[in-house]
Amino acid sequence: MMYLVRDRYDRVLCCFLFGSAARAIKPRDQVIGWNRKERLANLQKITNNTRFLILPWVKVRHLASHVLSLIVRRIREDWRLKYGHSPSK
């Protein structure tokens, strides 16, 4: 899932990419408390932010947190429309 953020002049300010969660990341699985069976059953419920780029010329205070908050509000539905299932809250 890709999100490009543009300004009012249609210039790209930043890019965010989200993908499927990595199959096995021991520290993540330990924090969540998953065993192998739970991980296999629930892995599709999480996403991985694979790219987070704010272009070097962009100087907008709080842009990253603002855009991330907007993405959090819509990624579940966007993901469901594209892949047929939604990540968990």
C-alpha positions as CSV (number, residue, x, y, z in Angstrom):
1,M,0.0,0.0,0.0
2,M,1.5,3.3,-1.1
3,Y,0.6,6.8,0.0
4,L,2.1,9.8,-1.7
5,V,1.5,13.2,0.0
6,R,1.5,16.2,-2.3
7,D,1.2,19.9,-1.6
8,R,-1.3,22.3,-3.2
9,Y,1.1,22.7,-6.2
10,D,1.1,18.9,-6.7
11,R,4.7,18.5,-5.6
12,V,5.4,15.2,-3.7
13,L,6.3,15.9,-0.1
14,C,6.6,12.4,1.3
15,C,6.0,8.8,0.6
16,F,4.8,6.0,2.9
17,L,4.8,2.3,1.9
18,F,3.2,-0.5,3.9
19,G,3.5,-4.2,3.2
20,S,2.8,-7.5,4.7
21,A,4.3,-8.2,8.1
22,A,7.6,-10.0,8.1
23,R,7.0,-13.7,8.6
24,A,9.1,-14.1,11.8
25,I,10.6,-11.4,13.9
26,K,11.5,-12.9,17.3
27,P,11.4,-9.6,19.3
28,R,8.1,-8.6,17.8
29,D,6.6,-12.0,18.5
30,Q,7.9,-12.0,22.1
31,V,6.4,-8.5,22.7
32,I,3.0,-9.6,21.3
33,G,3.3,-12.9,23.1
34,W,2.7,-15.1,20.1
35,N,3.7,-18.7,19.9
36,R,4.3,-20.2,16.5
37,K,0.6,-21.3,16.0
38,E,-0.7,-17.8,17.0
39,R,1.8,-16.0,14.7
40,L,0.7,-18.1,11.7
41,A,-3.0,-17.4,12.5
42,N,-2.6,-13.7,13.1
43,L,0.2,-12.5,10.9
44,Q,-2.2,-11.2,8.2
45,K,-3.7,-8.8,10.9
46,I,-0.6,-6.6,11.0
47,T,1.3,-4.5,8.5
48,N,4.8,-3.4,8.1
49,N,5.8,0.2,7.3
50,T,8.5,-0.5,4.8
51,R,9.3,3.0,3.6
52,F,8.9,6.4,5.3
53,L,10.5,9.2,3.3
54,I,10.1,12.9,3.7
55,L,12.0,14.6,0.8
56,P,15.0,16.6,1.9
57,W,13.7,19.9,0.7
58,V,10.5,19.6,2.7
59,K,10.4,21.7,5.9
60,V,7.0,21.3,7.4
61,R,6.8,21.0,11.1
62,H,5.0,17.9,12.4
63,L,4.4,16.7,8.9
64,A,5.3,13.1,9.7
65,S,3.0,12.7,12.7
66,H,0.2,14.5,10.9
67,V,0.4,12.3,7.9
68,L,0.8,9.1,9.9
69,S,-2.4,10.0,11.9
70,L,-4.3,10.4,8.6
71,I,-3.0,7.1,7.3
72,V,-4.0,5.3,10.6
73,R,-7.5,6.5,10.0
74,R,-7.8,5.0,6.5
75,I,-5.3,2.1,6.0
76,R,-7.7,-0.5,7.4
77,E,-10.3,0.2,4.7
78,D,-7.7,0.7,1.9
79,W,-6.1,-2.6,2.8
80,R,-9.5,-4.4,2.9
81,L,-10.4,-3.0,-0.5
82,K,-7.1,-4.1,-2.0
83,Y,-6.4,-7.4,-0.3
84,G,-9.8,-8.6,1.0
85,H,-9.0,-8.4,4.7
86,S,-8.2,-5.7,7.2
87,P,-5.3,-5.3,9.7
88,S,-6.4,-5.3,13.3
89,K,-6.6,-2.1,15.3
